[in-house]
Amino acid sequence: METTILGRTGMRVSRLCLGCMSYGTPEWRPWVLDEHQARPFFKRALEAGINFFDTSDMYSIGVSEEVTGRLLREMGDLDECVVATKVFFPSNDRPNMGGLSRKHIQQACEASLRRLGVEAIDLYQLHRLDPHTPIDETLRALDDLVRQGKVRHIGASSSYAWEIATALGISNREGLARFATLQNHYNLVYREEEREMLPLCESEQIAVIPWSPLARGLLAGSRKALDDKSGTKRQETDQLTDFLYNEPSDWDVVEAVLDVAKERGVPPAQVALAWILSKPDVTAPIIGATKLAHLEDAIAATELTLCDEEIARLEAPYRPHPVKGMGPAALSSQSRRR
């Protein structure tokens, strides 16, 4: 598989990143695969040339990191792989078990290192920003981890462009480690990131690694209508999908994907992924897979090139959306901070 440089880090990553939220324990979410079930996905990903893997300390409350670390140590070469994880969300409701204070960041990083079984985390990301901790405090804590050799590079996730710009300004002024990546909400159904965030990332050479490039399966053609929740355990239980994708125009975009896919004779997921891979600002979309066919579609999408006319047809139905992607709780906390 083709590789590319991850922002300004110099590290080479595959054009696809395997998201590991789907692997851990079904006790956390009913659609999550356990380690035995996850093994074929890591094997196939490595065979296909995927060397970029993303997890979080909140996925399966740490079990995802354990599974990811064990399977990569067993089947992969960690010197070749880029392993990313995240910090912010609490593992329980006890004090200091979440957020981005220096205390929690240091504790969470040590715990992630143990679960992953590595000496250093290649990419340590803020899963969200913390409205209760000054960003300079968070950045200094992350910089300490980089200087200690426990973290190689740092990144951020869904935020407002002004928040990322503020953080970069502080890092530049204080000589702290800078965000190298942004993991944001971006796909054919939700393109608000094109207004400010993507131009900022291009200007600052920040690698864009979007989550939910298939709009939580909506662009894979698995639904018969926008409000159809049948088909998979995740669709039946995932309330965030209804929050993110509930605009009437969303289904118009899905239909455009279905039309182009039918003409090409390929699954809709390949078309949607080929579109996001065509964007020069995108380094590697984060793909989730609970069926091997999902992974095969993603791999095949890296070889699918859409023409300008097809891209225009896919983009034409889009209509502006309210800002979404940080989740209802995060959005409300952001508004409280302002």
N, C-alpha and C positions, 0 to 999 in steps of 0.2 A: 504494500500500500504506500502511496505517496506520503511523504512527511513534509513538515514545514517548521519554521522557527516559531517558538512560542514567545511572541512579543519581542522584548529586548533581552530575554534571558540567555539566548544562545542555545537553549535546549531544543532538540528536534522532537516533534510529536507527530503522531499519525493524524490524518485529516478527520478521523473520528475518535471521540473519547467515549469509552464504555462507562456509563453511569452505573454505579454499584448499589443504588438504593434498593434495587430489586433483589438483592442477595443478602441474606442474614438469617432472620427467623420469622416464620409466619405468625408467631405470637405478637409481633409488633403490628403487622398489617397482614390480612389474610392472603394477599396476592404475592407476598414475598417468598422467594425460593430459599430453601436451606442449603447448606454447604454442598451436600451430595448433588442436589438438583442444579446448583450453580456451576459445578465443575465443567460441564460441556461448553458453557458460554465463555468461560475464560480460555479454555483450550482452543475453541474456534477463533476467538478474538486474536489470540497470540499467533495462531497459524496464519491468519489473514494479514498480519503486520500491524495490528493495533497495539500500541505501546503506551497509551495514555489512559489512565484509570482514575475515576473520581468517586469519592465516597464522602462521608461525614460522620462525626461522632454521634449525631442524633439518629442516624439510620439504624433501625433495629436496636437502638440504645447501645451502640458500640459493637454489636455483633457483626455488622457489615464490614467494619474495619478489620475485625479478626478474620473473617472469611476471605476478604480481599487480600490481606497480607499473607495468609497461609497458602492460598492458591497461586499467587504470583511467585512466592518463594519456591514453591514446589515445581511449577511449570514454566515460569518465565526467568528472565535474567534481569534482576533489579537494576543493574548498571545500565541497561538499555531502556528500562521503563521509566515513565514519569508518573509518580503516584501523588494524587492530590486528595486532601481531605479538608474539612471545614469545622469552624467553631462558632458558636453563638447560642443555639437553642439549648434549653436546659434538659438534662436527663431525668430530673425529678423536680419536685416543688420545694426542695430544701434550699437554704440560703447559699449563695455563691456557687451554684451549680449551673449557671448560665450567664449570658451576657458577655461583655468584652472588657471587663476590668482586668488590670494587670494580674491580679490573683487568679481569676478564672482562666485567662489565656494561658498562663504558665502551667497551671494544673491540667488543663485540658490537653495541651500539647504533650506533656509527659505521658498522659494516659493514652493518647493516640499513638505515640511512638511505641508503647508497650503492645497495644493491640495489633498494630500493623507489623510489628517485629522488625522495624528498621531503625537505623541510627539517625537518619535525617529524613524529614518530609520534604519532598521535592517542591510541592506547592501547597502552602497553608493559606486557606481563604476564610474571610469573614462571611459567614452564611447570611447574615444581615447586619445592618448597622445597629448600634445600641444607643437608644435615645437617652440613656441614663449615665453614659460614660463619655467624657470629652474625647473627641477623636484623636487629639494629640496624645492622650494617655494610652489609648489603644495602639497607636502607631509606634510609640516608644517601646511598648511591651513586645510588639512583633519584631521590631528592630533588634531588641535584645536576643530574641530567639535566633535570628539570622546570624548575629555576631557570635553566638554560642555554638553555631554549627548544627543546631537542631532543626532548623528550617532553611531551605535554600532560597525560596522566593515566596512572596506573599501576593494575595489577590483579594478581590472583593466580589460581592454578588449584588443582586438587584438593589439598586439605589437610584437616587436622582443624580443627574449629571453634575449639578452644582455641588453635591456632597463629595463626589469623586474628585472634582476639580479642587475643592477645599483641601481634601486629604493630600492630594499631590503637591499643592502649594506648601503645606506644612512639611512634608517629606523633603522637598527641595530646599526649603529654608533652613531646616534643622539637620540636614544631612542624614536622614533616616531612609531605611529601605522603602522603596516605592511599590505601589501596586503594579504588578506585572501583567495581571489578567483581570478580566471582568466576566463573571458568570451571570448572564442576564436572561430575561424572558424575551425571546425573539423567535418568531416563526411567521408563516404566511398569514395566519389569522390575527396576529398581534405584532404590528410593525412600528409602534410608537417610538421604539429605540432609535429609529432612523432620524428623528428630529434633532436630538441633541447628543445622546449618548454615543452613538457610533461615530459621528464626527470628532467628538472628544477623544475617543479611543484611538482613532486614526492619527490625530494630531500628536498624541502622547505615546504612540507606539505600544498601546496596551492590547494584548491579545484578547479577542472576544470568543468566549466558549459558551454559546447559548444553551440554556436548559429548555426542555420541552420543545424541541424543534418540530415535533409532530403534533403539537397542541394537545398533549396528553391523549394521543391516539385518534383525535378527531380527524386529522389529515391522513390517517392510514385507511380511511374508508370503512371503519368497523361499525359505524353508526348509520342508521337509516334516516335520522333526523337529529337536530341539535339537542333535543331533550330526550333522545333515546339512550337509556343507560344499560340496555341488555348487551350481552356478549361476553364480558369478562368480569372477574371479581373486582378488579380495580375500578372499572366504569360504574359498577353497581354501588361501590362504597366511597368513591372519591368525591367529596363535596367541593373541593377546590376547583374542579373542572367547571362546575356550574357558576362559580364566582368569576372565573377567568374568561369564559367563553359563553356569553349570553346575549350578544348583539345580533339582531336579525341578519346583518350583512355577513356574519361569520359563516353561515351555511352557503352563501353565494360563493365564498372563497373555496369551500370544500367541493362544491359542484364543479368549479373551474379545474380543480386538481383532478377530480374524477374524469372529466372530459379529456384532459391532456393525457392522463394515464391510459385511458381506453384507446386513444389514437396511437400511443406509443406501444401498447401491448405489454405494459409493465404495471406492477402494483402501485397504488396511489402513494404509498410511503416513499417509494423511490423517487417519485417526481417531487414531493415536498422536500425531501432531503437534498436532492440535486439542486433545487432552487436555493436553499440556504448555503450550500457549498459553493454556489456560483458568486456569492457576495464577497468582494475582496476584503471587507472588514472582518469576516468570520474566519477564525483559525481552525476550530474544530467543534462542531456541535456535539453535545452530550446526548448519547442515545441510550434509551432504556430497552431492555429485552427480557421478556419472561417466556418467550417461545423462540426456538432457534431460527424460525422463519423471519422473526423480527430482525435478528442480527444479520441474516443473509440479505435481507432487503437493504439494510443500511450499508453493508459492504458493497453490494451491487450499485448503490446510488453514487458511489465515488467514481464509477466509470460511466455514468450517464451525464451527457452534456445537453442542456436545453438550449434551443435557439432563441434569439432575441424576441421573435414573435410569440413563442410559448411563454417566455418570462412575462411579457406584456399582458398576455391573457390571464396568467395566474395572478398578477398584481392588480388588474383592473377593478375587480369587485370590492377591493378594500375600502373601508370607511374609517374615519378617525374613531379611536376608542378612548374611554377614560383610562387614566394611568392605572395599570394593574401589573401584578407580578411579585409584589412583596407580601401578599396575603392580607386578609382583612385585619388581623391583629397588628401586623407590622405597620400597615397603613395608618391605623388609628393612633399608634404610638408616635409615628412620625408627625402626625397632625398635632398631637399634644405637645411635642417638643417645640413646635413653632407657635 
